[in-house]
């Protein structure tokens, strides 16, 4: 018996999202393909995955879904689990596997006191903080100590942040002994008179650590580049220290010190002044590993670990600073755009990456289409392009415009995208389509699935002359209920949507009319609106182009999710993340298709199989040399030479319908010879034949080639204050529930506001 093999698409770094039906979907992260067989051991598989993602094997768990069940994740933990997974997916060539990173439990302790008499620790286990955390707590000291400066004495070069307006409240607990051990490493950072430091900065840092370890707050009396005088903040407490520079050197020496405390510590009576940069320094390392680190979690973690109560706004602003420190400056990213476009085209010859600016040199638009995508679309994809957009929630907002297509397996294939400063507008789409036209060399008419807004309709007809504009059914439905708002109950609207979609998918005029009559019985006004909405641009029975049964423009949701996951990055990094996702997509799909042994792609092979099963009960009568009459539940006419059937299913999908298969079987021909080339495995492989190359040494090259850079400044539009609205994609429901009065049965109000007399 031959060994069973399957391709595991391993994904890590993303997150699971629960849909309305309870099914889980995985968003974001990276993916790699691995060949596994029923002879592979679990430990071998785990080590290979760990090496691929560069993670520890003991820090991850491996999970998968059972076929047809997207609600429950199954864990693989031994050889038997691995073999069961392979058997469960034996009928498929691939299986999706999800790598979840588990935090390895380790004893931790907070080095941040709450008060002299009460302290807070992170865990019940006590351990001295490791040496690498020293720099971490140095940054903490700035914000934790209640430092008051004598403004007449402060050196303006001293690196001290202005505190946030709302001081956090210190928390107290009762883990004295445990905390003392955690702060023990800092108890002797200050030893007394005569101790020397290499700089004023080193002395200040040592003083802050000393204050944390000994649980008191201090204030500066003098603080400049060559002398520092500090006293305990508590009234009447004699603790005091003075240090100054040794003559002719940069060394700082403690000249005077009174180490006696008569206070109970300032932590118990005063709030700590937490700065934005302090919060950023605390969370930066964790934010690097967990980009979705939420402000509310930051508040909870700092409260638990350091005993400091932040509010949401403090945590949010600290996160913004930490993000900029990790990702780079948003402003600098815009200035690098022209150079970034140049390097992107050098790395990928035949690509187009260009940006434009306004008169004041501020960013206007960016267009990107990679050579691998252009070639893949022209060689293997159907002449079908979906146009859609999503708003960006980055610091400077903007809108992403995208053109995507469908590969031979009905998968999303990006073609080009743009980032524009203004909101989605007719002018932006016109510019985008002009750039798209300049890079597409195909002479074949293209079907564009897009909104029916006037500007887009005009631009498509003008720029891509001879092509077809198929209206997006989702946008059409939304506009219908916007124009007829408040007239229908939720249930009635649902029924009308079902009838509208049935009319759109109907392949014959009579089927379209039957569905429209159902709408007319509900509302003649809605019927008239739909009839006037140009059904020849959205109904299968009248549409002159070929849209392959794709009725909505949000087909490229996978691509929009990539952009949504990266849109808070500086613009150059966002584009590079999208480029990386495209590169990964091409590599993984190419690897998968290399294992196919069928002439058609798996999706199309399945369609052909279903149509073949339905053809068994059909009878065929030859009419002419190339036309046949096929009888079953209905009677259809098949023209074998023109690849047409009166049911239109053959023309819509590119795969012979059951009527055509009955004829093909009768003339002893192969079904595959009558399938569109856009459905074949060969076309799929051509689509993913070229790879996307990364940009190497971007930072080094930018400094050497700085004379090339044209000044580009950020757009004037900034993100408004407050939490950004959640983005929803095409899967959302387009209708909402309206008030329904139980007294008069009317709409738009309820019983309590009903004006009808009882």
C-alpha positions as CSV (number, residue, x, y, z in Angstrom):
1,X,0.0,0.0,0.0
2,X,1.4,3.4,-1.0
3,X,2.3,5.8,1.8
4,X,-0.2,8.5,2.3
5,X,1.1,12.1,1.8
6,X,-0.4,15.5,2.4
7,X,0.7,19.1,2.3
8,X,0.5,20.9,5.6
9,X,0.0,24.7,5.3
10,X,1.4,25.8,8.6
11,X,0.3,29.2,9.9
12,X,1.6,31.2,12.8
13,X,1.5,34.8,14.1
14,X,-2.1,35.5,13.3
15,X,-5.3,35.3,15.4
16,X,-8.6,33.5,15.3
17,X,-11.8,35.5,14.7
18,X,-15.2,34.1,15.5
19,X,-17.9,34.6,12.9
20,X,-21.6,35.1,13.5
21,X,-22.2,31.4,12.9
22,X,-19.6,30.5,15.6
23,X,-17.1,29.3,13.0
24,X,-13.5,30.3,13.5
25,X,-11.3,32.0,10.8
26,X,-7.6,32.7,11.0
27,X,-6.5,36.2,10.2
28,X,-2.9,37.4,9.5
29,X,0.4,35.8,10.3
30,X,2.8,33.9,8.2
31,X,2.4,30.6,6.3
32,X,4.8,27.8,5.2
33,X,4.1,24.5,3.4
34,X,5.5,21.2,4.6
35,X,5.1,17.7,3.1
36,X,4.1,15.1,5.7
37,X,3.3,11.5,5.4
38,X,1.9,8.7,7.5
39,X,5.5,7.6,8.3
40,X,6.5,10.9,9.8
41,X,6.9,11.1,13.6
42,X,5.4,13.9,15.7
43,X,8.7,15.0,17.1
44,X,10.2,15.3,13.6
45,X,7.3,17.3,12.5
46,X,7.4,19.6,15.5
47,X,11.1,20.2,15.1
48,X,10.7,21.1,11.5
49,X,7.9,23.5,12.2
50,X,9.9,25.1,15.1
51,X,12.9,25.5,12.8
52,X,10.8,27.0,10.0
53,X,9.2,29.7,12.2
54,X,12.4,30.1,14.4
55,X,10.6,29.4,17.6
56,X,11.2,26.9,20.5
57,X,9.6,23.6,20.0
58,X,8.5,23.4,23.7
59,X,6.8,26.8,23.5
60,X,4.2,26.0,20.8
61,X,1.1,23.9,20.4
62,X,-0.1,22.6,17.0
63,X,-3.8,22.5,16.1
64,X,-6.1,21.9,13.2
65,X,-9.8,21.7,12.2
66,X,-11.7,18.5,11.4
67,X,-13.0,18.5,7.8
68,X,-16.3,20.5,7.7
69,X,-16.0,21.7,11.3
70,X,-14.6,25.2,11.8
71,X,-15.8,25.5,15.4
72,X,-13.5,23.2,17.3
73,X,-9.7,23.1,17.2
74,X,-8.0,19.7,17.6
75,X,-4.6,19.5,19.3
76,X,-1.7,17.4,17.9
77,X,0.5,16.2,20.8
78,X,1.8,12.8,19.8
79,X,2.3,10.4,16.9
80,X,-1.2,9.0,17.0
81,X,-2.7,12.5,16.9
82,X,-0.6,13.2,13.8
83,X,-1.7,10.0,12.0
84,X,-5.3,10.7,12.8
85,X,-5.0,14.2,11.3
86,X,-3.5,12.7,8.1
87,X,-6.3,10.1,7.9
88,X,-9.0,12.7,8.5
89,X,-7.7,14.7,5.5
90,X,-6.8,11.8,3.3
91,X,-9.2,12.9,0.6
92,X,-7.7,16.3,0.4
93,X,-4.3,17.4,-0.9
94,X,-3.7,20.0,1.9
95,X,-4.5,20.6,5.5
96,X,-4.4,23.9,7.4
97,X,-2.3,23.7,10.6
98,X,-2.1,26.5,13.2
99,X,0.9,27.1,15.4
100,X,0.0,28.8,18.7
101,X,2.8,30.2,20.8
102,X,2.4,29.3,24.5
103,X,4.1,31.5,27.1
104,X,6.5,29.4,29.1
105,X,5.8,29.8,32.8
106,X,8.7,31.3,34.6
107,X,8.9,32.9,38.1
108,X,8.8,36.6,37.8
109,X,8.9,39.4,40.4
110,X,8.1,43.1,40.3
111,X,10.9,45.4,41.1
112,X,8.5,48.3,41.6
113,X,7.5,49.2,45.2
114,X,4.1,50.6,46.1
115,X,4.9,51.9,49.6
116,X,7.4,51.6,52.4
117,X,5.1,49.3,54.4
118,X,3.4,47.4,51.6
119,X,4.7,46.0,48.3
120,X,3.3,44.3,45.2
121,X,4.7,41.3,43.4
122,X,3.7,39.8,40.0
123,X,3.6,36.2,41.2
124,X,3.8,34.2,44.4
125,X,7.2,32.8,43.4
126,X,10.1,34.9,44.3
127,X,13.2,35.4,42.1
128,X,15.8,38.0,41.6
129,X,15.3,39.8,38.3
130,X,17.8,38.8,35.7
131,X,20.6,41.3,34.7
132,X,19.1,42.2,31.3
133,X,16.2,43.8,33.1
134,X,18.4,46.5,34.6
135,X,18.1,48.8,31.6
136,X,14.3,48.2,31.7
137,X,14.0,49.3,35.3
138,X,16.2,52.3,34.7
139,X,13.6,53.6,32.3
140,X,10.9,52.8,34.9
141,X,12.6,55.0,37.5
142,X,11.9,58.2,35.5
143,X,8.2,57.9,35.8
144,X,7.8,56.1,39.1
145,X,9.5,58.6,41.4
146,X,7.6,61.7,42.2
147,X,10.3,64.0,41.0
148,X,9.9,67.8,41.5
149,X,12.5,70.0,39.8
150,X,13.7,73.5,40.8
151,X,13.1,75.1,37.4
152,X,15.8,77.7,38.0
153,X,18.5,75.0,38.4
154,X,17.5,72.3,35.8
155,X,19.9,71.6,32.9
156,X,17.8,71.9,29.8
157,X,19.7,69.0,28.3
158,X,18.4,66.6,31.0
159,X,16.2,63.9,29.5
160,X,13.1,64.2,31.6
161,X,9.5,63.9,30.2
162,X,6.6,66.2,31.1
163,X,4.2,64.0,33.1
164,X,0.7,63.3,32.0
165,X,-2.0,65.5,33.4
166,X,-3.7,62.8,35.3
167,X,-1.4,61.3,37.9
168,X,-1.8,57.5,38.5
169,X,-2.8,56.2,41.9
170,X,-0.4,54.0,43.8
171,X,-1.6,50.6,44.7
172,X,-0.7,48.8,47.9
173,X,-0.4,45.1,48.8
174,X,1.2,43.1,51.6
175,X,4.1,41.1,50.0
176,X,6.9,42.9,51.9
177,X,9.5,40.2,52.0
178,X,9.0,39.1,48.5
179,X,9.3,42.6,47.1
180,X,12.4,43.3,49.2
181,X,14.2,40.4,47.5
182,X,13.2,41.7,44.1
183,X,14.6,45.2,44.8
184,X,17.6,43.9,46.6
185,X,19.9,44.3,43.6
186,X,19.5,48.1,43.8
187,X,19.8,48.7,47.6
188,X,23.5,49.5,47.4
189,X,23.6,51.5,44.2
190,X,24.4,54.5,46.4
191,X,27.0,53.8,49.1
192,X,27.9,57.2,50.5
193,X,30.3,60.1,50.4
194,X,33.2,59.6,48.0
195,X,31.4,57.3,45.6
196,X,32.1,58.2,42.0
197,X,30.1,58.0,38.8
198,X,31.2,58.5,35.1
199,X,28.5,61.1,34.4
200,X,25.6,63.0,35.8
201,X,23.3,60.7,34.0
202,X,24.8,57.6,35.7
203,X,24.4,59.2,39.1
204,X,20.7,60.1,38.4
205,X,20.0,56.5,37.3
206,X,21.7,55.1,40.4
207,X,19.8,57.5,42.6
208,X,16.5,56.4,41.1
209,X,17.2,52.7,41.6
210,X,18.3,53.4,45.2
211,X,15.0,55.3,45.9
212,X,13.0,52.4,44.4
213,X,14.8,49.9,46.6
214,X,14.5,52.0,49.8
215,X,10.9,53.0,49.1
216,X,11.0,56.8,49.2
217,X,10.3,59.7,46.8
218,X,12.7,62.6,46.3
219,X,12.8,66.0,44.7
220,X,15.6,67.9,43.0
221,X,16.9,71.1,44.6
222,X,19.6,71.6,42.1
223,X,20.0,69.6,38.9
224,X,22.3,70.6,36.1
225,X,25.2,69.3,34.1
226,X,27.8,69.5,36.9
227,X,25.9,69.3,40.2
228,X,22.9,67.5,41.7
229,X,21.3,68.2,45.1
230,X,18.4,66.0,46.2
231,X,16.3,65.7,49.3
232,X,13.6,63.4,50.5
233,X,10.2,64.7,49.4
234,X,8.6,64.1,52.8
235,X,8.3,67.2,54.9
236,X,10.8,67.3,57.8
237,X,12.8,64.2,56.6
238,X,16.5,65.0,56.9
239,X,17.6,62.6,54.1
240,X,19.7,64.6,51.6
241,X,22.5,64.0,49.1
242,X,24.8,66.3,47.1
243,X,27.1,65.3,44.2
244,X,29.2,67.5,41.9
245,X,31.9,67.2,39.3
246,X,35.5,66.6,40.2
247,X,37.7,69.4,38.9
248,X,39.1,68.9,35.3
249,X,37.2,65.6,34.9
250,X,33.7,64.4,33.9
251,X,33.5,62.3,37.0
252,X,30.7,63.0,39.5
253,X,31.4,62.4,43.2
254,X,29.1,62.3,46.2
255,X,30.3,65.2,48.4
256,X,27.6,65.1,51.1
257,X,25.0,62.6,52.2
258,X,22.6,62.3,55.2
259,X,21.2,58.7,54.9
260,X,18.8,59.0,57.8
261,X,15.1,58.8,57.1
262,X,12.5,59.9,59.6
263,X,9.5,59.6,57.2
264,X,7.2,56.7,56.3
265,X,8.1,57.1,52.6
266,X,6.5,59.4,50.1
267,X,4.9,56.6,48.1
268,X,2.1,56.2,50.5
269,X,1.0,59.8,50.4
270,X,1.7,61.0,46.9
271,X,0.8,59.9,43.4
272,X,3.4,58.8,41.0
273,X,4.0,60.9,37.9
274,X,3.9,58.5,34.9
275,X,5.1,59.9,31.6
276,X,4.2,58.7,28.2
277,X,7.9,57.7,27.5
278,X,7.9,55.8,30.7
279,X,4.9,53.7,29.7
280,X,6.5,53.2,26.3
281,X,9.7,52.0,27.8
282,X,7.8,49.5,30.0
283,X,5.8,48.0,27.2
284,X,8.1,48.3,24.2
285,X,9.6,44.8,24.3
286,X,6.2,43.1,24.8
287,X,4.7,45.2,22.1
288,X,7.4,43.9,19.7
289,X,6.3,40.3,20.3
290,X,2.5,41.1,20.6
291,X,1.6,43.9,18.2
292,X,-2.1,43.6,19.3
293,X,-1.2,44.5,22.9
294,X,-4.3,46.5,23.9
295,X,-4.3,49.6,26.1
296,X,-6.6,47.9,28.6
297,X,-4.2,45.0,28.9
298,X,-1.3,47.5,29.4
299,X,-3.3,49.1,32.2
300,X,-3.8,45.7,33.9
301,X,-0.2,44.6,33.4
302,X,1.4,47.7,34.8
303,X,-1.1,47.7,37.7
304,X,-0.2,44.1,38.5
305,X,3.5,44.3,37.9
306,X,4.4,47.8,39.2
307,X,1.5,48.8,41.4
308,X,0.7,51.8,39.3
309,X,-2.9,52.6,38.1
310,X,-2.9,54.2,34.7
311,X,-6.0,55.3,32.8
312,X,-6.8,54.1,29.3
313,X,-5.6,57.3,27.6
314,X,-2.2,57.1,29.3
315,X,-1.8,53.5,28.2
316,X,-2.9,54.4,24.6
317,X,-0.5,57.3,24.3
318,X,2.4,55.3,25.7
319,X,1.6,52.5,23.2
320,X,1.7,55.1,20.3
321,X,5.2,56.2,21.4
322,X,6.4,52.7,21.7
323,X,5.1,51.8,18.3
324,X,6.9,54.7,16.7
325,X,10.1,53.7,18.5
326,X,9.8,50.2,17.2
327,X,8.5,50.9,13.7
328,X,10.2,54.2,12.9
329,X,8.8,57.6,12.3
330,X,5.6,58.0,10.3
331,X,6.9,61.4,9.0
332,X,10.3,59.8,7.9
333,X,8.4,57.0,6.1
334,X,6.7,59.5,3.8
335,X,10.0,61.2,3.1
336,X,11.4,57.8,2.0
337,X,8.6,57.0,-0.3
338,X,10.2,58.0,-3.6
339,X,13.4,56.1,-2.8
340,X,11.3,53.1,-1.6
341,X,9.4,53.1,-4.9
342,X,12.7,53.1,-6.8
343,X,14.2,50.3,-4.8
344,X,11.0,48.2,-5.1
345,X,11.1,48.5,-8.9
346,X,14.8,47.7,-9.0
347,X,14.2,44.5,-6.9
348,X,11.2,43.6,-9.1
349,X,11.9,44.7,-12.8
350,X,8.8,45.3,-14.8
351,X,6.9,46.6,-11.8
352,X,5.4,50.0,-11.3
353,X,5.6,51.8,-8.0
354,X,5.0,55.6,-8.0
355,X,3.8,58.3,-5.7
356,X,2.5,61.8,-6.3
357,X,2.4,64.9,-4.1
358,X,0.3,68.0,-3.8
359,X,1.5,71.5,-4.5
360,X,2.8,71.8,-0.9
361,X,4.8,68.5,-1.3
362,X,2.5,66.6,1.0
363,X,1.6,63.1,0.1
364,X,-1.2,62.6,-2.4
365,X,-1.3,59.1,-3.9
366,X,0.8,55.9,-4.2
367,X,0.3,53.2,-6.8
368,X,1.9,49.7,-6.7
369,X,1.7,46.8,-9.1
370,X,4.4,44.2,-9.0
371,X,5.7,42.4,-12.2
372,X,4.8,39.0,-10.8
373,X,1.2,40.0,-10.3
374,X,0.9,41.6,-13.8
375,X,2.4,38.6,-15.5
376,X,0.3,36.2,-13.3
377,X,-2.9,38.0,-14.2
378,X,-2.2,38.1,-17.9
379,X,-1.0,34.5,-18.2
380,X,-3.4,32.6,-16.0
381,X,-6.2,34.6,-14.5
382,X,-9.6,35.1,-16.0
383,X,-10.2,38.6,-17.6
384,X,-12.0,39.6,-14.5
385,X,-11.1,42.4,-12.0
386,X,-12.7,43.3,-8.8
387,X,-12.5,47.0,-7.7
388,X,-13.1,47.9,-4.0
389,X,-11.6,50.0,-1.2
390,X,-11.2,50.1,2.5
391,X,-10.5,53.1,4.8
392,X,-7.2,53.0,6.6
393,X,-6.9,53.7,10.4
394,X,-3.3,54.8,10.3
395,X,-2.1,58.0,11.9
396,X,-2.8,59.9,8.6
397,X,-5.8,57.9,7.6
398,X,-6.3,57.6,3.8
399,X,-8.0,54.9,1.7
400,X,-6.7,51.8,0.1
401,X,-7.9,51.1,-3.5
402,X,-7.4,47.6,-4.8
403,X,-7.8,45.6,-8.0
404,X,-7.9,41.8,-7.5
405,X,-8.7,38.9,-9.7
406,X,-9.7,35.2,-9.5
407,X,-7.2,32.4,-10.3
408,X,-8.1,29.1,-11.8
409,X,-9.1,27.7,-8.4
410,X,-11.3,30.6,-7.6
411,X,-8.7,32.0,-5.2
412,X,-8.0,35.7,-4.7
413,X,-5.1,37.1,-6.8
414,X,-4.0,40.7,-6.2
415,X,-3.3,42.7,-9.3
416,X,-2.5,46.3,-8.1
417,X,-3.3,48.6,-5.2
418,X,-3.0,52.2,-4.3
419,X,-3.1,54.4,-1.2
420,X,-4.7,57.8,-1.6
421,X,-4.9,60.6,0.8
422,X,-8.5,61.7,0.1
423,X,-11.4,59.5,0.8
424,X,-12.7,57.3,-2.0
425,X,-13.6,59.6,-4.8
426,X,-14.3,59.6,-8.6
427,X,-11.0,61.4,-9.2
428,X,-9.0,58.8,-7.2
429,X,-10.6,55.9,-9.1
430,X,-10.0,57.6,-12.4
431,X,-6.3,58.1,-11.5
432,X,-6.0,54.5,-10.3
433,X,-7.5,53.0,-13.4
434,X,-5.2,55.1,-15.6
435,X,-2.2,53.6,-13.8
436,X,-3.7,50.2,-14.1
437,X,-4.2,50.6,-17.8
438,X,-0.6,51.7,-18.3
439,X,0.7,48.4,-16.9
440,X,-1.8,45.9,-18.4
441,X,-0.9,44.9,-21.9
442,X,-3.8,42.5,-22.5
443,X,-6.0,43.2,-25.5
444,X,-8.8,40.9,-24.2
445,X,-11.9,42.7,-22.9
446,X,-12.0,42.8,-19.1
447,X,-15.0,42.5,-16.9
448,X,-14.9,44.9,-13.9
449,X,-17.0,44.0,-10.9
450,X,-17.4,47.3,-9.0
451,X,-19.9,49.8,-7.4
452,X,-22.2,51.5,-9.9
453,X,-21.3,55.0,-8.8
454,X,-21.3,57.4,-11.7
455,X,-17.6,58.4,-11.6
456,X,-16.4,54.8,-11.6
457,X,-18.9,53.8,-14.3
458,X,-17.6,56.7,-16.5
459,X,-13.9,55.9,-15.9
460,X,-14.2,52.2,-16.7
461,X,-15.9,53.0,-20.0
462,X,-13.5,55.7,-20.9
463,X,-10.2,54.1,-19.9
464,X,-10.9,50.4,-20.7
465,X,-12.9,50.9,-23.8
466,X,-14.7,47.7,-24.9
467,X,-14.7,46.2,-21.4
468,X,-17.7,45.5,-19.2
469,X,-18.8,47.0,-15.9
470,X,-20.7,44.5,-13.7
471,X,-22.4,46.1,-10.8
472,X,-21.6,44.8,-7.4
473,X,-24.8,43.2,-6.0
474,X,-23.8,44.0,-2.4
475,X,-23.5,47.8,-3.1
476,X,-26.7,47.6,-5.2
477,X,-28.6,46.1,-2.3
478,X,-27.3,48.7,0.2
479,X,-28.3,51.5,-2.1
480,X,-31.8,50.1,-2.6
481,X,-32.5,50.2,1.1
482,X,-30.9,53.6,1.6
483,X,-33.2,55.0,-1.0
484,X,-36.2,53.3,0.4
485,X,-35.3,53.6,4.1
486,X,-37.8,53.0,6.8
487,X,-40.4,51.4,4.6
488,X,-39.9,47.7,5.4
489,X,-39.6,45.4,8.4
490,X,-36.5,43.4,8.9
491,X,-38.2,40.2,7.7
492,X,-39.6,41.8,4.6
493,X,-36.1,43.2,3.7
494,X,-34.6,39.8,4.1
495,X,-37.1,38.3,1.7
496,X,-36.5,41.1,-0.9
497,X,-32.8,40.5,-0.7
498,X,-33.3,36.8,-1.4
499,X,-35.5,37.6,-4.4
500,X,-33.0,40.2,-5.7
501,X,-30.1,37.7,-5.6
502,X,-32.3,35.0,-7.2
503,X,-33.1,37.5,-10.0
504,X,-29.4,38.3,-10.4
505,X,-28.3,34.6,-10.6
506,X,-31.1,33.6,-12.9
507,X,-29.6,32.5,-16.3
508,X,-32.8,33.1,-18.3
509,X,-35.1,36.1,-18.6
510,X,-38.1,34.2,-17.4
511,X,-36.3,33.2,-14.2
512,X,-35.3,36.9,-13.7
513,X,-38.9,38.0,-14.2
514,X,-40.3,35.4,-11.8
515,X,-38.1,36.7,-9.0
516,X,-38.9,40.3,-9.9
517,X,-42.7,39.5,-9.7
518,X,-42.1,38.2,-6.1
519,X,-40.5,41.6,-5.3
520,X,-43.4,43.5,-7.0
521,X,-45.9,41.7,-4.7
522,X,-44.0,43.0,-1.7
523,X,-43.4,46.6,-2.9
524,X,-44.1,48.1,-6.3
525,X,-41.8,51.0,-5.5
526,X,-38.9,48.6,-4.8
527,X,-39.7,46.8,-8.1
528,X,-39.6,50.0,-10.1
529,X,-36.3,51.0,-8.4
530,X,-34.7,47.7,-9.3
531,X,-35.9,47.8,-12.9
532,X,-34.4,51.2,-13.3
533,X,-31.0,50.1,-11.9
534,X,-29.8,48.8,-15.2
535,X,-30.2,45.0,-14.8
536,X,-28.1,44.5,-17.9
537,X,-25.1,45.4,-15.7
538,X,-25.8,42.9,-12.9
539,X,-28.3,40.2,-14.0
540,X,-26.8,37.0,-15.5
541,X,-29.7,36.7,-18.0
542,X,-28.9,40.1,-19.6
543,X,-25.2,40.8,-18.9
544,X,-23.2,40.8,-22.1
545,X,-19.7,40.2,-20.5
546,X,-18.4,37.2,-18.6
547,X,-18.3,37.5,-14.8
548,X,-18.0,33.8,-14.0
549,X,-20.9,34.0,-11.5
550,X,-19.0,36.4,-9.2
551,X,-21.6,38.9,-8.1
552,X,-19.9,41.1,-5.5
553,X,-16.7,43.2,-5.6
554,X,-15.5,42.2,-2.1
555,X,-14.1,39.0,-3.5
556,X,-10.6,40.2,-2.5
557,X,-11.3,40.2,1.2
558,X,-8.1,38.2,1.9
559,X,-6.1,41.1,0.5
560,X,-8.1,43.7,2.4
561,X,-7.4,41.8,5.6
562,X,-3.7,42.0,5.0
563,X,-3.9,45.8,4.5
564,X,-6.2,46.1,7.6
565,X,-3.7,44.2,9.7
566,X,-0.8,46.5,8.6
567,X,-2.4,49.8,8.2
568,X,-1.2,51.2,11.6
569,X,2.4,50.9,10.3
570,X,4.3,53.7,8.7
571,X,3.4,53.8,5.0
572,X,6.6,52.2,3.6
573,X,6.4,49.4,6.1
574,X,2.7,48.8,5.4
575,X,3.5,48.5,1.7
576,X,6.4,46.1,2.4
577,X,4.2,44.0,4.7
578,X,1.7,43.7,1.9
579,X,4.5,42.8,-0.5
580,X,5.7,40.1,1.9
581,X,2.2,38.7,2.2
582,X,1.9,38.5,-1.6
583,X,5.4,36.8,-1.8
584,X,4.3,34.2,0.8
585,X,1.0,33.7,-1.1
586,X,2.8,33.0,-4.4
587,X,5.3,30.6,-2.8
588,X,2.7,28.6,-0.9
589,X,0.2,28.3,-3.7
590,X,3.0,27.3,-6.2
591,X,4.1,24.6,-3.8
592,X,0.6,23.3,-3.4
593,X,-0.1,23.3,-7.2
594,X,3.1,21.3,-7.9
595,X,1.4,18.4,-6.1
596,X,-1.8,18.4,-8.2
597,X,-2.2,15.5,-10.6
598,X,-5.4,16.6,-12.3
599,X,-5.9,18.7,-15.4
600,X,-8.2,21.1,-13.7
601,X,-7.8,22.9,-10.4
602,X,-9.4,21.1,-7.4
603,X,-12.4,23.5,-7.3
604,X,-13.1,23.1,-11.0
605,X,-12.5,19.4,-10.9
606,X,-15.2,19.2,-8.2
607,X,-17.6,21.2,-10.3
608,X,-17.0,19.0,-13.3
609,X,-17.6,15.9,-11.2
610,X,-20.9,17.2,-9.9
611,X,-22.1,18.1,-13.4
612,X,-21.1,14.7,-14.7
613,X,-23.2,13.0,-12.0
614,X,-26.3,15.0,-13.0
615,X,-25.8,14.1,-16.7
616,X,-26.6,10.4,-16.3
617,X,-30.4,10.8,-16.5
618,X,-30.4,13.1,-19.5
619,X,-31.3,12.1,-23.1
620,X,-29.6,13.6,-26.2
621,X,-31.1,14.2,-29.6
622,X,-28.9,15.6,-32.4
623,X,-30.4,18.6,-34.2
624,X,-27.6,19.6,-36.7
625,X,-24.0,18.6,-37.0
626,X,-23.0,20.8,-34.0
627,X,-26.2,21.4,-32.1
628,X,-28.0,19.0,-29.8
629,X,-31.3,18.9,-27.9
630,X,-30.9,17.6,-24.3
631,X,-34.0,16.6,-22.4
632,X,-34.3,16.2,-18.6
633,X,-36.3,18.4,-16.1
634,X,-35.9,21.1,-18.8
635,X,-35.0,20.9,-22.5
636,X,-31.8,22.7,-23.4
637,X,-29.9,23.3,-26.7
638,X,-26.2,22.7,-26.7
639,X,-23.9,24.0,-29.5
640,X,-20.8,21.9,-29.1
641,X,-18.7,24.0,-31.6
642,X,-19.4,27.3,-29.9
643,X,-19.2,25.9,-26.3
644,X,-22.6,27.1,-25.5
645,X,-25.7,25.8,-23.7
646,X,-29.0,27.5,-23.5
647,X,-28.9,27.1,-19.7
648,X,-25.8,29.4,-19.7
649,X,-24.1,27.5,-16.9
650,X,-21.3,26.4,-19.3
651,X,-20.6,30.0,-20.3
652,X,-20.8,31.3,-16.7
653,X,-18.3,28.9,-15.2
654,X,-16.0,27.8,-18.0
655,X,-16.8,24.1,-17.1
656,X,-19.2,22.1,-19.2
657,X,-22.7,21.9,-17.6
658,X,-24.5,18.6,-17.3
659,X,-26.2,19.1,-20.6
660,X,-22.9,19.7,-22.4
661,X,-21.4,16.6,-20.7
662,X,-24.2,14.4,-21.9
663,X,-23.5,15.5,-25.4
664,X,-19.7,15.2,-25.0
665,X,-20.1,11.7,-23.7
666,X,-22.3,10.8,-26.7
667,X,-19.7,11.9,-29.2
668,X,-17.0,10.1,-27.2
669,X,-14.9,13.2,-26.5
670,X,-13.0,14.2,-23.3
671,X,-14.7,16.6,-21.0
672,X,-11.4,18.3,-20.3
673,X,-11.1,19.4,-23.9
674,X,-14.2,21.5,-23.5
675,X,-13.1,23.3,-20.3
676,X,-11.9,26.9,-20.3
677,X,-8.2,27.3,-20.1
678,X,-8.8,29.6,-17.1
679,X,-9.9,26.5,-15.1
680,X,-6.9,24.4,-15.7
681,X,-4.0,23.5,-13.3
682,X,-1.6,24.7,-16.0
683,X,-3.1,28.2,-15.9
684,X,-3.0,28.2,-12.1
685,X,0.7,27.4,-12.2
686,X,1.3,30.1,-14.8
687,X,-0.4,32.6,-12.4
688,X,2.1,31.8,-9.7
689,X,5.1,31.2,-11.9
690,X,6.9,34.4,-11.0
691,X,8.1,35.4,-7.5
692,X,8.2,38.7,-5.6
693,X,11.6,39.8,-4.5
694,X,12.3,41.7,-1.2
695,X,14.1,45.1,-0.9
696,X,17.6,44.5,0.5
697,X,19.5,47.0,2.6
698,X,16.9,49.7,2.4
699,X,18.3,51.8,5.2
700,X,21.9,51.6,4.1
701,X,21.1,52.4,0.5
702,X,18.8,55.3,1.5
703,X,21.6,57.2,3.2
704,X,24.0,56.7,0.2
705,X,21.4,57.8,-2.4
706,X,19.8,60.6,-0.4
707,X,20.2,63.1,-3.3
708,X,17.6,61.1,-5.3
709,X,14.9,61.6,-2.7
710,X,12.2,64.1,-3.5
711,X,10.7,65.8,-0.5
712,X,7.4,64.1,0.5
713,X,5.7,65.2,3.7
714,X,2.7,63.6,5.5
715,X,-0.7,64.6,4.4
716,X,-2.5,67.2,6.4
717,X,-5.3,64.9,7.4
718,X,-4.6,63.2,10.8
719,X,-6.6,60.5,12.6
720,X,-9.3,62.1,14.7
721,X,-9.1,61.6,18.5
722,X,-10.8,58.6,20.1
723,X,-10.9,54.9,19.3
724,X,-11.1,54.1,15.6
725,X,-14.4,52.5,14.4
726,X,-14.2,48.8,13.8
727,X,-14.0,48.0,10.1
728,X,-16.5,45.5,8.6
729,X,-16.1,43.8,5.3
730,X,-18.6,42.4,2.8
731,X,-19.7,39.6,5.0
732,X,-21.7,42.0,7.1
733,X,-25.4,42.1,6.9
734,X,-26.7,45.0,4.8
735,X,-30.0,45.5,6.6
736,X,-30.7,46.5,10.1
737,X,-33.7,46.0,12.3
738,X,-36.4,48.7,12.4
739,X,-38.8,49.6,15.2
740,X,-42.1,47.8,14.9
741,X,-45.2,48.8,16.9
742,X,-47.1,46.0,18.5
743,X,-50.2,48.2,19.0
744,X,-50.9,49.7,15.5
745,X,-48.5,47.3,13.6
746,X,-46.8,50.4,12.1
747,X,-43.1,50.9,11.5
748,X,-40.7,53.5,12.8
749,X,-41.9,53.6,16.4
750,X,-42.8,51.3,19.3
751,X,-45.8,50.9,21.6
752,X,-44.7,53.5,24.1
753,X,-44.4,56.3,21.5
754,X,-47.5,55.2,19.5
755,X,-49.9,58.1,18.8
756,X,-52.9,55.9,18.0
757,X,-55.8,56.1,20.5
758,X,-56.5,53.1,22.7
